[in-house]
Amino acid sequence: MSDLKEQVVQALGKIRPLLQRDGGDIELVEVGDGVVKVRLTGACKGCPMSQMTLKQGVEKLLMKEVPGLKQVQAV
């Protein structure tokens, strides 16, 4: 596992319990060129607030925890 991917996995581990508490979860799909692709699952998948969760929660945390990231995308 690349160092960048490992850092992303560790950071996602910090936010995962918050998503699971609301019946959702997050899967790491891909890391490359400063872009992290994730899939929101469970209750998060169809939630109208999922884009806000992705940008204001997940992306904000990942950008803070993992130097060099440019963007987080949902797939």
SEKOL-242186 format. One record per residue: residue in one letter; x, y, z of N, C-alpha, C, CB in turn. Coordinates in Angstrom, 1 decimal. Each point is the difference from the previous one (the first is absolute). Glycine has a CB too. Layout:
N
R|a|X|Y|Z|X|Y|Z|X|Y|Z|X|Y|Z
...
This chain:
75
R|m|0.9|-1.2|0.0|-0.9|1.2|0.0|0.9|1.2|0.0|-1.9|-1.2|1.2
R|s|1.6|2.2|-2.1|0.8|1.2|0.0|-0.2|0.8|1.3|-0.2|0.0|-2.6
R|d|1.2|0.8|2.8|0.0|0.9|1.2|-1.3|0.9|0.0|2.6|-0.1|0.1
R|l|-2.8|0.7|-1.3|-1.2|0.9|-0.1|-1.3|-0.8|0.3|1.3|1.4|-1.7
R|k|-1.4|-2.5|1.1|-1.2|-0.8|0.2|-0.2|-0.4|1.4|0.2|-0.9|-2.3
R|e|0.9|0.5|3.0|0.0|-0.3|1.4|-0.5|1.1|0.9|1.9|-1.6|-0.5
R|q|-1.4|2.8|0.1|-0.4|1.2|0.8|-1.5|0.3|-0.2|2.3|1.0|-0.3
R|v|-2.8|-1.2|-0.9|-1.4|0.2|-0.3|-0.9|-1.0|0.8|0.6|0.9|-2.3
R|v|-0.1|-2.2|2.3|-0.8|-1.0|0.7|0.0|0.3|1.5|0.7|-1.7|-1.7
R|q|0.4|2.2|2.3|0.0|0.3|1.4|-0.9|1.2|0.3|2.3|-0.8|0.1
R|a|-2.3|1.8|-1.0|-0.9|1.2|0.2|-1.5|-0.4|-0.1|1.8|1.5|-1.0
R|l|-2.1|-2.4|0.0|-1.4|-0.4|-0.1|-0.4|-0.8|1.2|0.3|-0.1|-2.5
R|g|0.6|-0.6|3.2|-0.3|-0.7|1.2|-0.5|0.9|1.1|1.7|-1.7|-0.6
R|k|-1.3|3.0|0.5|-0.4|1.0|1.0|-1.4|0.5|-0.2|2.3|0.7|0.2
R|i|-2.8|-0.7|-1.5|-1.3|0.5|-0.3|-1.0|-1.1|-0.1|1.0|1.9|-1.2
R|r|-0.6|-3.1|0.9|-0.9|-1.1|-0.2|-1.0|-0.2|1.2|1.8|-1.1|-1.4
R|p|-1.3|1.1|2.7|-1.0|-0.2|1.1|-1.1|1.0|0.0|1.8|-0.9|1.3
R|l|-1.6|2.2|-1.8|-1.0|1.0|0.0|-1.1|-0.4|-1.1|1.7|1.8|0.8
R|l|-1.2|-2.3|-1.9|-0.9|-0.4|-1.1|-0.8|-1.2|0.4|1.6|0.9|-1.7
R|q|-0.9|-1.9|2.4|-0.7|-1.2|0.4|-1.0|0.3|1.1|2.1|-1.3|-0.6
R|r|-1.9|2.2|1.4|-1.0|0.4|1.0|-1.3|0.4|-0.6|1.9|0.7|1.5
R|d|-1.9|-0.1|-2.7|-1.2|0.4|-0.7|-0.4|-1.1|-1.0|0.6|2.4|0.3
R|g|-0.1|-3.6|-0.3|-0.4|-1.0|-0.9|0.7|-0.1|-1.3|-2.1|0.2|1.1
R|g|3.1|0.6|-1.3|0.8|0.0|-1.2|1.4|-0.5|0.1|-1.4|1.9|-0.7
R|d|2.1|-1.8|-0.3|1.5|-0.4|0.0|0.6|0.7|-1.3|-0.5|-2.2|1.3
R|i|1.8|1.9|-1.4|0.8|0.6|-1.1|1.0|-1.1|-0.4|-0.3|2.4|0.8
R|e|0.5|-2.5|-2.1|0.9|-1.0|-0.6|1.0|0.8|-0.8|-1.7|-1.9|-0.1
R|l|3.0|1.6|0.2|1.0|0.6|-0.8|0.1|-0.8|-1.3|1.3|0.7|2.0
R|v|-1.5|0.0|-3.1|0.0|-0.6|-1.3|1.4|0.2|-0.7|-2.4|0.5|-0.2
R|e|3.0|0.7|0.3|1.2|0.2|-0.8|0.7|1.2|0.6|-0.9|-1.0|-2.1
R|v|2.3|1.0|2.0|0.8|1.1|0.4|1.0|0.2|-1.1|-0.3|-0.4|2.5
R|g|0.3|1.6|-3.1|1.0|0.3|-1.1|0.0|1.5|-0.3|-0.3|-2.3|-0.9
R|d|1.5|2.8|0.6|0.2|1.3|-0.5|-0.6|1.1|0.9|0.1|-0.9|-2.3
R|g|-0.1|0.6|3.6|-0.5|1.0|1.0|-1.5|0.0|0.1|1.9|1.4|-0.5
R|v|-2.6|-2.4|-0.2|-1.4|-0.1|0.1|-0.4|-1.4|0.7|-0.2|1.4|-2.2
R|v|-0.7|-1.3|3.1|-0.5|-1.1|0.7|-1.4|-0.3|-0.4|1.5|0.4|2.0
R|k|-1.8|-1.6|-2.5|-1.4|-0.4|-0.4|-0.6|-0.9|1.1|0.6|0.3|-2.5
R|v|-1.7|0.1|2.9|-0.7|-0.8|1.1|-1.4|-0.3|-0.4|1.4|1.0|1.7
R|r|-2.0|-2.0|-1.1|-1.4|-0.3|-0.2|-0.7|0.0|1.4|0.5|-1.4|-2.1
R|l|-1.6|2.2|2.2|-0.8|0.1|1.2|-1.0|-1.2|-0.1|0.3|2.5|0.3
R|t|-0.5|-3.2|0.8|-0.9|-1.2|0.0|-1.0|0.1|1.1|1.8|-1.4|-1.0
R|g|-2.7|0.5|1.0|-1.0|-0.1|1.1|-0.9|1.3|-0.1|1.6|-1.3|1.4
R|a|-1.9|1.8|-0.2|-0.9|1.2|0.0|0.6|1.2|-0.7|-1.0|-0.9|2.2
R|c|2.3|1.0|-2.2|0.6|1.1|-0.7|-0.2|0.0|-1.5|1.7|0.0|1.8
R|k|-1.9|-1.2|-2.4|-0.1|-0.1|-1.4|-1.1|0.9|-0.6|0.9|-2.3|0.2
R|g|-2.1|2.2|0.4|-1.1|0.8|-0.5|-0.4|1.2|0.7|-0.8|-2.1|-0.8
R|c|1.6|2.5|1.8|-0.3|1.1|0.8|0.2|1.4|-0.7|0.8|-1.3|2.0
R|p|-1.8|2.2|-1.9|0.2|1.2|-0.7|1.1|0.9|0.5|-2.4|-0.1|-0.3
R|m|2.9|-0.2|1.5|1.2|0.7|0.6|1.3|-0.6|-0.4|-1.5|0.7|1.9
R|s|1.5|-1.8|-2.7|1.3|-0.7|-0.3|1.0|0.9|-0.6|-1.3|-2.1|-0.2
R|q|1.0|3.0|-0.7|1.0|0.9|-0.6|0.6|0.9|1.0|-1.2|-0.1|-2.1
R|m|0.4|0.6|3.1|0.6|0.8|1.0|0.9|-0.8|0.9|-2.1|1.5|-0.1
R|t|1.6|-2.7|0.5|0.9|-0.9|0.8|1.3|-0.3|-0.7|-2.1|-1.1|0.9
R|l|2.0|0.9|-2.2|1.3|-0.3|-0.8|0.9|1.2|0.0|-1.3|-1.6|-1.4
R|k|0.8|2.8|1.1|0.8|1.2|-0.1|0.4|0.6|1.3|-1.0|0.4|-2.2
R|q|0.1|-0.2|3.1|0.2|0.6|1.3|0.6|-0.9|1.1|-1.8|1.6|-0.6
R|g|1.6|-2.9|0.4|0.4|-0.9|1.0|1.2|-0.8|-0.5|-2.3|-0.2|0.9
R|v|2.1|-0.7|-1.9|1.0|-0.9|-0.5|1.2|0.8|-0.6|-1.8|-1.8|-0.3
R|e|1.5|2.6|-0.7|1.0|0.7|-0.7|0.8|0.9|0.9|-1.3|-0.1|-2.1
R|k|0.7|0.8|3.0|0.6|0.9|0.9|1.0|-0.7|0.9|-2.0|1.5|0.0
R|l|1.6|-2.7|0.6|0.8|-0.8|0.8|1.2|-0.5|-0.7|-2.0|-0.6|1.4
R|l|1.7|0.0|-2.6|1.1|-0.6|-0.8|1.1|1.0|-0.4|-1.6|-1.7|-0.9
R|m|1.1|2.9|0.5|1.0|1.1|-0.5|0.8|0.4|1.2|-1.6|0.8|-1.8
R|k|1.1|-0.8|3.0|0.7|0.4|1.2|1.0|-1.1|0.4|-2.0|1.4|0.8
R|e|1.6|-2.7|-0.9|0.8|-1.1|0.5|1.0|-0.5|-1.0|-1.9|-0.6|1.4
R|v|1.6|0.8|-2.7|0.9|-0.6|-1.0|0.6|1.1|-0.9|-1.4|-2.2|0.0
R|p|2.6|2.6|0.1|0.6|1.0|-0.8|0.0|-0.4|-1.5|1.4|0.7|2.0
R|g|-1.6|0.2|-2.8|0.1|-0.2|-1.5|-1.3|-0.4|-0.6|2.2|-0.7|0.4
R|l|-3.3|0.6|0.3|-1.3|-0.3|-0.6|-0.6|1.2|-0.6|-0.4|-1.9|1.6
R|k|-0.2|1.8|-2.8|-0.6|1.1|-0.6|-1.6|-0.1|0.0|2.0|0.1|-1.5
R|q|-2.5|-1.3|1.5|-1.5|-0.1|-0.1|-0.4|-1.4|0.5|0.0|1.7|-1.9
R|v|-1.3|-1.7|2.4|-0.6|-1.3|0.3|-1.3|0.0|-0.9|0.9|-0.1|2.4
R|q|-1.1|-1.0|-3.1|-1.1|-0.2|-0.9|-0.8|-1.2|0.4|1.3|1.0|-1.8
R|a|-2.6|-0.9|1.7|-0.9|-1.2|0.2|-0.2|-0.7|-1.3|-1.2|1.1|1.9
R|v|1.2|-2.4|-1.9|-0.2|-0.8|-1.2|-1.2|-0.9|0.2|2.4|0.1|-0.6
